[in-house]
Amino acid sequence: MYILLLLVSFLSALQYCVAATASEWRGRSIYQIMTDRFARSDGSSTAPCDPNDRVYCGGTWIGIINQLPYIQRMGFTAIWISPVSEQLSGNTYEGYAYHGYWTKDLYALNSNFGTEQDLKDLVDAVHNLGMYIMVDIVMNHFANKGEHIDYSVLRPFNEQRFYHPLCNIDWGNQSSIEHCWMGNGYVALPDCNTEDPYVVETLIQYTIYLVSTFKIDGLRLDAARNIRKSFWADFSKRVGVYCQGEVWSGEPDIICPYQGYMDGLHNYPVKESATRALTTSNGNMGELSYIPGKMQERCKDVTLFGTFMENHDNPRMASLTTDMSRLKNTAVMSILPDGIPIVFYGQEQALTGANDPANRQALWPTRYSDNELVSTFTLLNQLRNFLGESYTTVLGRWSLVSNSVVSMHKGPVMVVLTNSGKGVSTDADIVGLDAYSDLVDVMTCQEVRCDGTGKVKITLNGDPMVLCPKSILSGSGICGM
Ligand SMILES: *[C@@H]1O[C@H](CO)[C@@H](O)[C@H](O)[C@H]1NC(C)=O
């Protein structure tokens, strides 16, 4: 008995060491992978994949293992992978379940992505590189083809009584969002009855099993807004790892309250305002300078949010603008604002897909090659990783500099963004720096000097500027320092 107790406390101590907390995630930078589309086991760069076909294209966990060096070279310190559970099989009017959001059996793995050993090998490979792994989980619903739902094939909830009665979501009504069903007549998404204590306990036990069996460091909570907030409070406490939820809303007042129940959320308000502001020369820079501050004011801790510009549900940046300078501004916007950066696979290769499913192209035709955006992401991660907590724990202060220029002063760094486009010359006065300090634009290694009032006059050429005091860069390797 005593030995057993020792063993149990040893195992829980071990689990504690492995699981990563919110504050450990704060300093990380995440590369988001859609497993089916990132890399194949055979290393092919020619295997066909038309995202509009909505079929499995052959990406696997082994494929990810083989391309981890590509991810790490860009300075990312964590990956987020697609849901891992077994999916509804075969074709539907909306294609195959290659994305992983149509669960059939929670406990079984999606064999298209590999075996149990492959997933364990992936986690080990990630950990051996000092990186974290986040897994996307779907607690809100299961999936079934057609109108006549065969509950008996769903695991572990194989009877109708485990689900809410069928109704269609009215997105203007939070109770309806929580109790009704997503999906449509072609692929039904039976909505788990997450008020039922048995269902709740089963979902928590499953997630504890997932995290401990596969040594998962963090979770991405799909459709978090579709389950009552109080469910997530108990859930995130008991699963014991950092949880970042999806509440798809541009409204700080809708998103922020959820942080009382989980560690962080995707920062949709900042993403949406930045997309509108930075992808066209008449974008609203005033809104971009205002929304981040509103998020700071309304949310508990925006430094634990996920900062992103692309994901599997939204048009790629390169579908909205082909201007390389604007794309670089959106790259800076993905990495340097408050929060944990999340870069959707292929953003660094300027993939051009617009809405789902076009935004889910295979990455292998790019051959994971170097280019200007890859260098930009590498540099930005290098800077953020080097500065560490002196950067990630302080809040950015945003200002509208002119109709086409905003600045963000965060810790020692002054970021200047513009939507003017490549080659357009724009003068700007940036204020609030230390008097007479020597600064380096880490994007170009060009040096500038502040005047006695802490002001610097700069001329942008469409590219973003990331101004750092020269004194803090020594030892960073940036600009040869
Ligand atoms: C909101 O949705 C709930 C659950 O479907 C429903 O009972 C209620 O009547 C709806 N309220 C309004 C104002 O439509």
The ligand as an SDF file (V2000), in Angstrom:
LIG
                    3D

 14 14  0  0  0  0  0  0  0  0999 V2000
  -32.2760   31.7760  -26.7890 C   0  0  0  0  0  0  0  0  0  0  0  0
  -32.0040   30.3910  -26.9820 O   0  0  0  0  0  0  0  0  0  0  0  0
  -32.6200   29.5470  -26.0490 C   0  0  0  0  0  0  0  0  0  0  0  0
  -32.0880   28.1180  -26.2760 C   0  0  0  0  0  0  0  0  0  0  0  0
  -32.3000   27.7140  -27.5930 O   0  0  0  0  0  0  0  0  0  0  0  0
  -34.1120   29.6590  -26.1640 C   0  0  0  0  0  0  0  0  0  0  0  0
  -34.7370   28.8150  -25.2040 O   0  0  0  0  0  0  0  0  0  0  0  0
  -34.5290   31.0980  -25.9400 C   0  0  0  0  0  0  0  0  0  0  0  0
  -35.8990   31.2430  -26.1640 O   0  0  0  0  0  0  0  0  0  0  0  0
  -33.7640   32.0330  -26.8760 C   0  0  0  0  0  0  0  0  0  0  0  0
  -34.0520   33.4150  -26.5150 N   0  0  0  0  0  0  0  0  0  0  0  0
  -34.4030   34.3290  -27.3980 C   0  0  0  0  0  0  0  0  0  0  0  0
  -34.6320   35.7090  -26.8540 C   0  0  0  0  0  0  0  0  0  0  0  0
  -34.5780   34.0750  -28.5820 O   0  0  0  0  0  0  0  0  0  0  0  0
  1  2  1  0
  1 10  1  0
  2  3  1  0
  3  4  1  0
  3  6  1  0
  4  5  1  0
  6  7  1  0
  6  8  1  0
  8  9  1  0
  8 10  1  0
 10 11  1  0
 11 12  1  0
 12 13  1  0
 12 14  2  0
M  END
$$$$
